[in-house]
């Protein structure tokens, strides 16, 4: 073998090993790449109890029940399926029925999602892309979400002289 052939063999072998390593890593992370799963996705995948994942959807109106020692239960739905959630801790200030939520935890043997972290969306116009896409798929998307964001931009206030506030002459 000449030096050139030996060098090409080493480079080719290195690239093959690198490609194999990348394929193995991506295969292992395949389920973890998704930001969250909706209740419909959980039902379709038949997630086994004890496996940690993120659950996202809308808190069902009328499902929030508060218990002792900061324990709460509620249902998360995506229009196609509902999943009961149990959480013990302080809920975010913006957590409400009918609002979007992402909870992190695992299913128990009874099919109840035991959450250890609950995140609520931060204002009325914000909607994570994944939640919006899931709602569009289910037919529960409101077209005025985008309009509210553009309507909230207001012109700068002006002084009595007609100059914008804070403007220097």
C-alpha positions in Angstrom: 0.0 0.0 0.0 1.3 3.4 -0.8 1.2 6.3 1.6 -1.7 8.0 -0.2 -3.8 4.8 -0.1 -3.0 4.3 3.6 -3.9 7.9 4.4 -7.3 7.6 2.5 -8.0 4.3 4.3 -7.4 5.9 7.7 -9.6 9.0 6.8 -12.4 6.8 5.4 -12.3 4.6 8.5 -12.4 7.6 10.8 -15.4 9.1 9.0 -17.2 5.7 9.2 -16.6 5.5 13.0 -17.8 9.2 13.4 -20.9 8.5 11.3 -21.7 5.4 13.4 -21.3 7.3 16.7 -23.5 10.2 15.5 -26.2 7.7 14.4 -26.1 6.0 17.8 -26.4 9.2 19.7 -29.3 10.5 17.5 -31.1 7.2 17.8 -30.8 7.3 21.6 -32.1 10.9 21.8 -34.9 10.4 19.3 -37.7 10.5 21.9 -36.0 13.2 24.0 -35.8 15.7 21.2 -39.5 16.6 21.4 -40.1 19.5 23.8 -43.3 17.8 25.2 -45.9 15.2 24.4 -49.6 15.9 24.2 -52.1 13.6 25.9 -53.0 12.2 22.4 -49.3 11.4 21.8 -49.0 9.7 25.2 -52.1 7.5 24.4 -50.7 6.6 21.0 -47.2 5.8 22.2 -48.5 3.7 25.2 -45.9 5.3 27.5 -44.9 2.9 30.3 -45.3 4.0 33.9 -42.2 5.5 35.5 -40.7 6.9 32.2 -40.1 10.7 32.6 -41.3 13.1 29.9 -42.9 16.5 29.5 -46.7 16.8 29.0 -48.2 19.8 27.3 -51.7 21.0 26.6 -54.5 23.1 28.0 -55.7 22.9 31.6 -59.3 21.7 31.4 -61.8 24.2 32.8 -63.5 22.9 36.0 -60.8 20.2 36.6 -58.6 22.1 39.1 -58.9 20.7 42.6 -56.8 21.9 45.5 -55.9 19.6 48.4 -53.9 19.7 51.6 -50.2 20.7 51.7 -50.1 22.4 48.3 -51.4 19.2 46.5 -53.4 20.0 43.3 -54.9 17.8 40.6 -56.1 18.9 37.2 -56.6 17.6 33.7 -54.5 18.5 30.7 -56.2 18.1 27.3 -55.3 18.7 23.7 -58.8 18.4 22.2 -58.4 14.7 21.5 -57.5 13.2 24.8 -57.3 14.1 28.5 -54.7 13.1 31.1 -55.1 13.6 34.8 -52.2 15.4 36.5 -51.2 15.4 40.2 -48.7 18.0 41.5 -47.5 18.9 44.9 -46.0 22.4 45.2 -46.5 26.0 44.4 -48.1 26.6 41.0 -46.9 29.5 38.8 -48.8 32.8 39.3 -50.1 32.6 35.7 -51.5 29.0 36.1 -55.2 29.0 35.3 -57.9 26.8 33.9 -58.1 27.1 30.1 -54.4 28.2 29.8 -51.5 26.4 28.3 -49.2 24.3 30.6 -46.2 22.1 30.3 -45.6 19.7 33.2 -42.6 17.4 33.7 -42.8 14.1 35.5 -43.9 10.5 34.9 -47.0 8.4 34.7 -47.9 6.2 37.7 -49.4 2.7 37.5 -53.0 4.2 37.6 -52.4 6.4 34.5 -52.1 9.6 36.5 -49.2 11.9 35.5 -47.2 12.8 38.6 -45.6 16.1 37.9 -42.7 17.5 39.8 -42.5 20.7 37.7 -45.3 22.8 36.2 -44.7 25.7 33.8 -47.4 28.1 32.6 -47.4 30.4 29.6 -46.3 33.9 30.4 -49.0 36.1 28.9 -52.2 35.9 26.8 -50.5 36.4 23.4 -47.6 33.9 23.8 -48.1 30.4 22.6 -45.2 27.9 22.2 -44.9 26.8 18.6 -45.3 23.2 19.5 -48.6 23.9 21.4 -49.9 26.1 18.6 -49.1 23.3 16.1 -50.8 20.7 18.2 -53.9 22.9 18.6 -54.0 23.6 14.9 -53.9 19.8 14.2 -56.8 19.2 16.7 -58.8 22.1 15.2 -58.8 24.2 18.4 -56.7 27.1 17.0 -58.0 30.6 17.3 -56.9 32.8 14.4 -56.8 36.0 16.5 -53.7 34.9 18.5 -51.4 36.6 15.9 -53.7 39.6 15.6 -53.5 40.3 19.4 -49.7 40.4 19.3 -49.7 43.0 16.5 -52.5 45.1 18.1 -50.6 45.4 21.3 -47.9 47.5 19.6 -48.9 51.1 20.3 -47.4 54.3 19.0 -45.1 56.3 21.2 -46.7 58.9 23.5 -46.2 62.5 22.5 -45.8 65.7 24.4 -48.1 68.8 24.1 -45.6 70.2 21.5 -46.0 67.1 19.3 -42.6 65.7 20.0 -42.2 62.1 21.2 -41.6 61.7 24.9 -38.0 61.5 25.8 -36.9 63.2 22.5 -34.2 65.7 22.8 -34.3 68.9 20.7 
